[in-house]
Amino acid sequence: MAKGIRDRVVVLGMGCTNFGERWEASGDDLLVEAFVDCLKDAQIDKKDIGACWLGSCMPDLSIGNTALPCAKALKLPFIPVTRIENACATGSEAFRGACYAVASGVVDIALAIGVEKIKDTGYGGLPLAGFAGILGDLIGANTSAPGMFAQLASGYEAKYGVPMETLKQAMAHISWKSHENGALNPKAHLRKKVSIEKILNAPMIAYPLGLFDCCGVSDGSAAAIVTTPEIAKTIKKNQELVKVKALQIAVSSGEESICNDYDGASIWTTQIAAKRAYDEAGITNPRKDISLLDVHDCFSITELSTYEDLGISKKGKAVDDIMEGFYDLRGGGVPCQTDGGLKCFGHPIGASGLRMMFEIYNQLLERYPEERQIKNPKFGLTHNLGGQPINNVVSINILGL
């Protein structure tokens, strides 16, 4: 009987570039930047790595359609390098591949690395060419990411009777909270604090989502090196180790769009992947057990819905928790987006999932200045979503001490 991956893999090291408009750097440059930091943190030599998983969702814009540029840029020692993609969960998928390789005993040490270089297109959002299969060939030309996710707000209002103006206030608090956190993070793309008033009065993008309810895009890379607990203890003697507690991915079958049961106020795959992840990690009370979250805040309403889909907030009660500061960095019960999230980092697709884990990893090891460090964290959860509310992939990873 399957037992999952709990405590069979340790994150030995991680690295992350500064995210932003990296005009001066190529995709290869970004890979090298993240890898060098990751290797140093792992305290190993590249010859110790047995296999690599590369996440790149839009290779034509970044590094090409094969894994060869990655192997060449990093000068990897003739090891297997596999390029994969899974919509916006591509970085998380690379991590899963590396972890499964170690857990299965195929290799002792594996590398997961993700990269995307999107800003060079000059386009302000995600280029849709690579997402035709997700959006649907007939509707892709007439849809937008803000338009699709804005419908979550309408569905939420209809199901729970929460007035739209109240929802907008809660979404503004979500964005405000993330920008407060991002201002403390030197790796973030956007580092300016924004007032609630400015957020509420920003230009409308897709009602009720204003400008600050939407994440942007950026260039960036992030990496992780994983191994077994036994090997990690020989490399990092007498050091705290971050273990992989759960890895779960749920992919929509499209059922949400062809049945009458879908309420339009939630993401089914998040609920399904969360339950599997909690079972794998042995977590019975996520609101109490999870120390911090880094969720896929492509839009503020997505983050709001995710709180409930993860079982942190009760159904229909996320607004109350948000306005009471439950997800804030200081004084919050379960701080969320302690690094600023997609709102402040942007979304270089292949790197985002690993960037989230980079934050959780360093928070668990208590490496940050006091102003943004969570006290005594035990479990951190990342949530990485790709697609649209009715057709998507969700990856949930839980890391812990």
N, C-alpha and C positions, 0 to 999 in steps of 0.2 A: 504494500500500500504506500502511495506517495506520502512523503513526510515534509516536503518543501525544503527550503534552503536555509532555514533559521539557524544562525550561529555557525554555519559551515564556511562562511566567507568573511574575510576582514578587509576593510578599506585601508590599504597600507599607505597610500598617499594620494593627494589631489592637487590639481593646479587649475588656474583660471586666469584668462587675460582680462584686461580692462575691456569692457564692452562699449561700443559707440560707433562713431563715423570714422572708421579706421582706414582713411584714404591712403595712409602711408604704408599699409601692410597688405600683403597678398594673403590668400587662404593658407598657403604653405607657411608664411611667417606666423600667422596666428596659431597654427598647429604646433610649431616649434616653441612658441612662447609658453603655451599651456603645458606642453610636454616637459620642458626644462624645469619648470616649477614643480610639476608633479613628481618627476624623477628625484629631485632634491628632497622633497618632502618624504618620499617613500624610502629614502636612504639606500637605494640599490643602484646598480649599473644597468644600462639598457640591455646588456647581454643576458641578464637574468629573466627578461620577459619572454614568455613562451608563445604568446599569440596576442593579436590586436583586433579590436572591433572598432571600426570607424563609422560614425554617424554623420551623414550629410544628406539632407533632403533635397537640396537644389544644386546638384553638382555642377551643372553647366555655369552657374554663377560663382561657384566657389573653388573647387579643386579638380573637377573632371568627373567622369562617370565610373572610374574604377578606384581600387584601393592603392594603385601604384604610386600616385603622387604622395600619399601619406607615408608609405614605406620609404620613399626616396627622401622626402623632407626630413623625416625623423632618423634616417639612416638606420632603420631597424635591421637586425642581423638575420636576414633570410627566413623570417618566421611567417606563419600564416597571418595575413591581414585581410579582413573581410569588411567590405563596405555595405552598410545596411541603411534602410530608411523605414519609418513608420509614421508619416505625417509629422505633427508637432511633437510627438513622443519619441522622435528619432534618437535623441541623446540618451533617454532612459532605456531604449531598446539596445543601444550599444553597451550600456552598463550591464544589462541583463545577460547579453551574450558572454561577456567576460566573466561574470559571476558564475554562470552555469558551467563554463569550461573548467573553472577552478573546482567547483563543487563536485563535478563528475570525475575529477582526477586526471583529466586530459592534459592539463598544464598546471604547474605550480603557481605561476604568477602570470597575470593577464592585464592588458591595457585596454581601457575604453576611452575613446576620445571623440569629441564632436566639434564640428566647425560649420560656420555658415558666413558667407560674405555677401550681403544683400544690398548694402547701401550704394554700391557702385552702379546699380541700375538707375539711380536717380528717382526711383518710385517711392512714394511715401508709405505704402503698405506692403503686404506680402504679395509678390507676383503670383497670379492664380494659375499659371500654365501647368505647374506641377500638381495641381489639385483637381484636375478635371474629373478624375475617377471618384473623388470624394463628393464634389459638388453635384456631379451629374452633367453629362454633356449638354442636355437641353436647357438646364436652368443656370448653369455656371455663369453665363454672360449677363444674367440679370440679378445676380445675388452679390452680396458683399458680406464680409465677416461681421462688421457692426450690425448690419441689417438682420442677419440670422440670429445673433446672440441677443439683440434687443428684444426679440420675441420672448425670451425667458422672463423678462420683466412683466410683459403683458400676461403671460401664463401664471406667473407668481401672484400678480394682483388679482386675477380671476379666481385662483384656487383658494387663497388665504384671506382675501378681502382686505389686503393691506393697500391703502391709498397710494397712488403713484407718487404723490408729493412726498410721502413718508419714505417710500422706496428710494427716491432720489436723494433724500437726506442721508440715508444709510449708505448709498453708493458713494456719495461725496465723502463720507467719513472713511470709507475703505480707501479711496484714492488719497485722501489727506494723510492717512496713517502710513501708507506706502511711501509717499514722498518725504515724510518726516524721517523714515528709516533710511531711504535711499540717500538723503543728504549727508548721512554719516558714513557712507560706503565709498571709498575711493575707486572701486572697480565699476561702479554704476555709470550708466550713460547719462542719465538726468539726475542732477544732484542739487536741485533747488527746491526749497520748501514752497508749498502752495497753500493758500488759505482756503478754507471751506467756501467763503464767499466767491472767490475767483473760480473755484471748481463748479459751483452751482450756476454761475453766470457765463460759463464758457460757451463757445459756439456749439450748436447741436449737430451731432454727426448722424445718429439714427435714433430717433426718440425711443426711450428717454436717455440715451447715452450721449453725454456731452464729450468734448475733446479730452478731458482728463479721466473719463471713464474708459478710455481705449488705450491699449498699449501700442507702442510704435515698433519699428524694426531697427536692428543694429547689426554690427559685425562682431564676432567673438568666437572664442573657443574655450572648452573646458575638458579636463581629463581626470581619470581615476585609474589607479593601479590597485588590483585586488589580489589576495592570496588566501591561504588557509590560516586559521588561528595558530596552528603549530609553527608554521614558518614565520609568521608575523612576530611571534614571541622571541624568536632567535635574532631577528633584525632590530626590533624595537624593545629591547629588554627593559623591564620595569617601567614601561610606558603604557598609558591608557590606550586601548584599542577600540576602534569603532567597528561594530559587527553589522552585517546585513541580517536584518530580522525577517524581512519579507520582500518579495518581488512579485507583483501581480499586474497583468495586463488584461483588459477586457476590450473586445472589439465589437462594435455594434453590427448586428445582422441586418439592420434597416427596419427592424420590427417596429421601432417607435413611430415610423412614418406611415405604416400600413395597418395600424390597429387603432381601436378607440380607447385603449387603456392609458395611453401616454397623456400626461396632464400638461406638458409644455412648460412646467415649472422646475424641472430638475434634469439631471443627466443620469440616465439609467446605468450606463457603464461605470460611472463613478461609484454608485451604490454597490454594484456587483463586485468591482475590483476591491473596494474598501472592505467588504465583508470577508473576502478571500484573504486579504492582507492581514486583517486583524486575527483571523483564525490561524494563519501561518505564524504570526508573531506572538500569539498567545495573549493578545490584548482583548480584554473583556469590557473595559470602560474607557473608550478613546478620549472622552472629555476630561477624564481624570488622569489617564496614563500618558497621553501624548504631551510632550513638553513644548513643542513648537511645530509650525506648519510652513511649508513653502508651496503654494498652490498655483495652478495655472490661471493667473489673473489677466487673461487676454482682455477681459472687460470686467468692470466692477460687479455687474450682475452675475457673472460667472463665479466670481469669488464668493458672493453672497449665497448663491445656490449650493456651491461646493461645501460650505460649512455644514449645511443640513445633509447633503448627500454623504458626507464622511461620518455623520453621526455625532458631530461635535455639538452642534446646535439642534434642538428639537425642531420638527417640521413646523414651519410657519413662525418660528421664534428667532431666526437669525438676526432680524432687524433689531430686536431688543438687545441681543448680545452685542451687536456692533455698536449701537448707540451707548451702551454701558461701558464700552472700552474693553470688552472681554478679549478681543484679538489685538489690542494695542501692545506695543513693545514694553511699555512701563505700566505695571499694575494690571496687565491683562492675564486672564486665566490660561489661554493658549495663544501666545503671540504668533502672528501670521505675517509673512513677508518681511522678516527681520532684516533682509538685505535690500529691500525695496521692490522685489518681485519684477515681473515683466513690465510693470508700469515704469520702473526706473532703469531697468537693464535693456529694455527692448527685447526682440525675439529673433535672434539668429537660430533658426529652428534646430539644426543639428546639435547645438551646444546647450540649449535651454535646460533640458532635463538634468544634464550633468552640472550645470551652474547651480541649480536648486540643491543638488546633493552636496556640492562644495560648501554651500552655506550651512547646511545641517551638520556636515562633518566637522567644520571648524567651530560651530556653536557647541557641539557635544564635547569637543576637546577644550572648550573654554579659552580660545585663542584671541578673542576680540577685546578691544578696550571696554572698560566698564560701562560706558555710555550706550553700547549696543549689545552687550553680552547678556544672554539669558542665564539666570542663576541655577546651578545644579540640574542641567537638563539630562534626561535619561533616554527619551525616545523622540526622534524627529521624523516627520512624514513629508514626502514630496508627492505632488499630484501633477501630472503632466498630461494635457488633453490636446487632441488634434482632431480637426474636422469641424462639424457643426452639431448643434444640440441633438438632431435626430439621426446622425450618422457619423460616428466618431470612434476614436481609440483613446483609452485612458490607461495610463500607467501609474501605479501607486507603489512607492518604495518606502520601507521603514528601516531606518538606521538606529542603532542603540548601543549603549555601553554594556 
